[in-house]
Structure formats: C-alpha cells, structure tokens
Amino acid sequence: MSERSKDPAERKKEFIDTAVKLFSKKGYENTTIEDIVARMDVAKGLFYYYFKTKDDVLYALVDDMVNCYGKNIEKIMSSDYPNAIERLIALMTPNSSNTERSKLLIGLFREEKNRGFHNVLVKKTSLLLEPALAKAITQGISEKVMVVKYPQQTAHTLVILLVDLATRMVENSVQKENLPAEYSAVWTIIGRLLEADLSMYTIFPQS
C-alpha cells in the first residue's frame, strides 16, 4: 500500500498518535518533524500533505480532544440518569478516556508560549458544554431539585467558574495543598447558584 493510499483520516490519526508519543517522551520543543516521520517510516513530504507545521499537529490534537469531548456530552445527554443533578455532575466530570493526551496537553499549556492552544481548547469545549448544562439545569427545575430563574445564564456562569479553576490549575497558580479548599469553595458556589442540595455529591477528588 502506497504512503498516500491509506484512508486520509486514518493516516492523519497515525501522525497525531505518533506525535503524542514523541511529545510525551522528548517534549514538544525537542520533537522535530523529522522525528515524527522517522518513527512512522514515511517520507517527510507526506507530513506536509496533512500539516503545514508542527503546531498544526498540536491544533489537530486539540480538535481531536474536542471531538471526543463532544461525543461524551452527546452520550451523557442521551443516557438515563436518576435526576438532573447526576446528569449535571456527569457533564462537569472530566472524561478519563484520554488520560495520556490530557496530561500531555496540560504539561504543554503550562508553558506561556503554548497558552494559545489552551485558549482554543477552552473556547471550543465551552461552546459544547454550556448548552448541555443549560438543558440539565432546565431538567432540574422541572424535577424541583434546582431553583434557577435563568438556566442559560446560570450555565454560562458555571462554565466560567469551571474554566477559571481549570486554568489556574494548568498555570500552577493553585498550590496542591490548597486544592481541597478550592474544590470545596467551587462546589459550594455551584450549589448556591443552583439552589440545590449537593451535600451527597461531588465532582472533585476527595481529600
């Protein structure tokens, strides 16, 4: 099979998967395009058939993560949950199916020069999360487990709250010993925004 005869989506995925392994092992800055094509045993020109630069591989990785995140949201919204609170928690709980890639991206985002990638990821995932949260809140109002006057605006506020916490964690501006207090504060704020009893639930690791 010739280098270009493979399904384009499959070949592109191979480039991304190979790059992830190399980025994880050598670091993003120390990995070259030559390293990627050498690991795949393909011509350098094939790389440029799919990507213009190494940064494009990282943007493709971000898009891949966003697509996976979107599928997870669709699954949550089409699944049955005992109540709206549990659906909301599922939406706000990080997806663990891409642990290696998530850890890689977090490490990259901690570098100031890569914050642009983080901003793209945050913007795209927020656009997916916010309407789903609004639907879950509307469900909670119907079930009388939440008291919210403006579901859409409240969903937007929740996204801002979660993004702020995630960004500060990525930037290492939250000390590890302070994480339990941060989690507790955010969870308390969410409960008050929703006017819901969340005492039996959490989306954060227990200290």
Residue pairs with C-beta under 8 A, 6 or more apart in sequence:
3 42
3 43
3 46
4 11
4 46
4 49
6 14
8 50
11 46
11 50
12 50
12 60
13 64
14 40
15 36
15 40
15 47
15 50
15 51
15 57
15 60
16 57
16 60
16 61
16 64
18 36
18 39
18 40
19 31
19 36
19 54
19 57
19 58
19 61
20 61
20 100
20 101
20 104
21 39
22 31
22 35
22 36
22 39
23 31
23 104
23 108
24 100
24 103
24 104
26 35
28 54
28 58
28 108
28 114
31 54
32 54
33 44
33 47
33 54
34 44
36 47
36 54
36 57
37 43
37 44
37 46
37 47
51 57
51 60
58 108
58 114
58 117
59 117
59 120
61 101
61 105
62 105
62 117
62 120
62 121
62 124
63 124
64 101
65 98
65 101
65 102
65 105
65 121
66 121
66 124
66 125
66 128
68 95
68 97
68 98
69 95
69 125
69 128
70 128
72 95
72 97
73 91
73 128
73 129
73 132
76 87
76 90
76 91
76 132
77 87
77 132
77 135
79 90
81 87
81 90
83 140
83 143
83 145
84 136
84 137
84 139
84 140
84 142
84 143
84 145
84 146
85 140
85 145
85 146
85 196
85 198
85 201
86 201
87 136
87 139
88 133
88 136
88 137
88 140
88 194
89 201
89 202
89 203
91 129
91 132
91 133
91 136
92 133
92 158
92 162
92 203
93 203
94 102
105 117
105 118
105 121
106 170
108 114
108 117
109 115
109 117
109 118
109 121
109 170
110 170
110 171
110 172
118 167
118 170
122 163
122 166
122 167
126 159
126 163
129 159
130 152
130 155
130 156
130 159
131 155
133 155
133 158
133 159
134 151
134 152
134 154
134 155
137 146
137 148
137 151
137 154
137 155
137 194
138 151
140 146
140 148
140 194
140 196
141 147
141 148
141 151
145 196
145 197
146 194
146 195
146 196
147 194
147 195
147 196
148 154
148 193
148 194
148 195
154 193
154 194
157 193
158 190
158 193
161 186
161 189
161 190
162 186
165 174
165 182
165 186
168 174
169 179
174 182
179 207
180 207
183 202
183 204
183 205
183 207
186 204
187 198
187 202
187 203
187 204
190 198
191 197
191 198
